[in-house]
Amino acid sequence: MVIERTKKEVIIRLPSSVDTTGLQRLVDYLTYKEATSKSKAKQSDINALANDVKEGWWSKNRSRLVK
């Protein structure tokens, strides 16, 4: 593994034998960290939004799943 830092980015080089499933999980986590790095949201706000989304999804899909 080689890690290189430039003025604008960090470059990580891995051998092609690296497990892609674990690597994808790492990339997903890094993408999340990048996307949320400047967020000022509180955890309570995030929890409330998640609950609203879940309730909306359930309202739309309940009749399809519960018979």
N, C-alpha and C positions, 0 to 999 in steps of 0.2 A: 504494500500500500504506500502511496506517495500523496502527501498533502502539500499543496502549494498555495500561497496567498499572494494575490496581486492587489493592486490598488482598488479594484472594483469587485473582486470575487475570491472565493476559496475554491480551489479545484482539488478534487479527490480522485485519484486513479486507483482502481482495484483490478486484480487479475480476473479474467473471464470465468474462472472456476468458482467465484463467489456465488452463494445461494441467492437466486433472484427473488424468492419470496421474502426472505428476511431483509434484503436490500430494498424491496418495494415498501415494506413497512417503515424502514428508516427514512426513505424519501418522502413518504406520506407525512411522517412526523415533522420532518424539516420543512415541508411545504406549509403545514399547519403553523409551525413556529414563525415562519416568515410572514404568513398572512395575518397573524394576530400580534405581531411584535409591537405595533403602534396603537393597539386597541386600548381604550380607556374604560372599557366595559367592566363592571363588577361581576363577580360570579353569580350573585343573586339575579342580576339582569339577564345573564346567559341562561340560567335555570328557568326563569320565567318565559323567555323566548322559546326554549326547548319544549316546555309544557304546552305553550300555545300551538306550536307546530304539531306536536303529537295529538292534541285534541282535535285540531283541524283535519289531520289525516284520518283519525278514527271516525270522525263525523262523515267524511266522504266515503270511507270503505267499510263501515260497520255492516251495512245491509248485504254487502257482497260476501262478508266473512262469517256472519252470524245468521243462521237460517232457522 
